[in-house]
Structures are given as C-alpha cells and as structure tokens.
Amino acid sequence: MNQTLRIIHHRRSTRKYAATPITSEEKDAILQAALRAPTAGNMMLYTIIEVEDQALKDRLSVSCDNQPFIASASYVLLFLADYQRWVEAFNWSDAPRLAMEQGLQPRLPQEGDLLLACCDALIAAQTAVIAAESLGIGSCYIGDIMENYEVHREMFRLPRFTFPVTLLCFGKPYAEREHPGLTRRFGRNIIVHRDHYTPVDADAFPAMLSRAGQQSPDEVDVEAARKMAQGIYTRKFVSAFSVEMTRSVKRWMEIWTGAED
C-alpha cells in the first residue's frame, strides 16, 4: 500500500486538538490542494470561507448542534455551494440577452444547479482533508452547518445562490496517532453493485449491521443488529437535529428556486 492509500485508509475524524497552531504555509497547502480538486466544467461552483474570528467559532460551536471542539480548532473552513458568482458574471457579460437572441430561455439557478454546486464543494472539501492528513493535520466534518439557516445565513452574509454544504475543523491531533484497525464500514458487497442497483436482501441486514461486519452467518448477533438499526433511526434519522436540518435545507432550496418570493 502506497503512502496516499495509507493516508486514506487510516484517516479518522479528529475532535481533540493540540495547542500547536497550524502554520500559514500549512493553511496555504490545504487551500491550494482544495483549489485543484475536480470541478464541473471547470466552473468551481464553490466558495471557501476561512473562519478566523474566535467569536464566530464560538457561535458555531453552539449553532452546529453544541459541539465545543469547533471553538478550539486551529483552522476552520466553511465550504459553500456557490452559483452567485456565475449569476453575477452572466449578468455582467449580458449573457441572458445573448441567449434570447439565440432562441434560448434565460433562467436562474434551480435544484439541479444547487446539487451540482454541492458536489463541487464536497469534492474540494475532501481534497482539503486528504491534503491536511498528509501534513499530519487532523480534521472533522460538521454537517450541522446545514441547520439553523437563518443564523448561518446572517453570520456569513450569504447571498441567495449559495448554500453551506459543510464545515471542516482542522487541528494537530492532541496525542500521537498510531495506526489502529480500520474504522468499521459496510462490506463491499453491500456498497458496490454491478451494472444495476441491487436491493439488500432482508436476510443480509444482520450481517450488514454487525459490528465486525465480516462474521459468518452463524456468528451474527441478530438482535444486536436490530438494535443498531433502531438506534440509528431514533438517534439520527428522527432526532431533533435531523428534523431541523431538513427544515433548513428546504428553506435554502426555496430561496434558490424563488419559491419564498
């Protein structure tokens, strides 16, 4: 296994950081890597906000589902899906008028454009994560930035055609990291399909949800697997933060599509 694959395999979320600051050179390397990430049509449909104000980080540690470690992270980046820049460039270049002359109907960004921009932002974010990891810098994704849209929209002065896809916290790990066993994942047979989608057979759920994930059918604890699925449902899927995230994302989509007008 080469060094790049080793970094990818052993990367874990880091939520406890050493006092050692991230240098300006390291920050620049992380950002330069993000900016080299693949992007749809080379349009770079994302914006990265460096969150340096401690007051903002303190607020985020509360608004993002009360996670205090956000405030102590050495470096915090907010990744936005962003079509605002292109809308303004289109208007500046008189592109809508030219489109009408060519028989094309001018329009504003809609749901498909939002999802494409979200892909761009997440690809850039993950590229930043791998770059940081190669420098010995840990990271943690904060999906809760999609919640509380009123608060986060005001905090970062976000215009209409933007959307906060993810927040990333970076910091030197508090303790020396060894190379523990790989973080548990579903088996390849569950995730990787060939030529078409294959639903999971009901009999395969116990093994899929088993903590070991690779046990023989005779060793699978069916009741433990059932409780795991129930726990994910109650603690995550129908929890207050998940309901709030859905509310906020719906409002963001209404802003993009003009449904709120």
QUICOR-V948853 format. One record per run of one state. SS is the DSSP state (~ for helix, > for strand, _ for the rest). FROM is the first residue (numbers start at 1). LEN is the number of residues. Records with the same first field share a line. If there is no record, write none. Layout:
SS = FROM-LEN + FROM-LEN
This chain:
_ = 1-2 + 11-2 + 14-3 + 18-6 + 36-4 + 43-3 + 51-3 + 64-5 + 73-2 + 83-1 + 93-2 + 102-9 + 135-2 + 147-2 + 156-6 + 174-14 + 192-10 + 210-7 + 220-2 + 238-2 + 258-4
~ = 3-8 + 24-12 + 40-3 + 54-10 + 69-4 + 84-9 + 95-7 + 111-24 + 143-4 + 149-7 + 188-4 + 202-8 + 217-3 + 222-16 + 240-18
> = 13-1 + 17-1 + 46-5 + 75-8 + 137-6 + 162-12
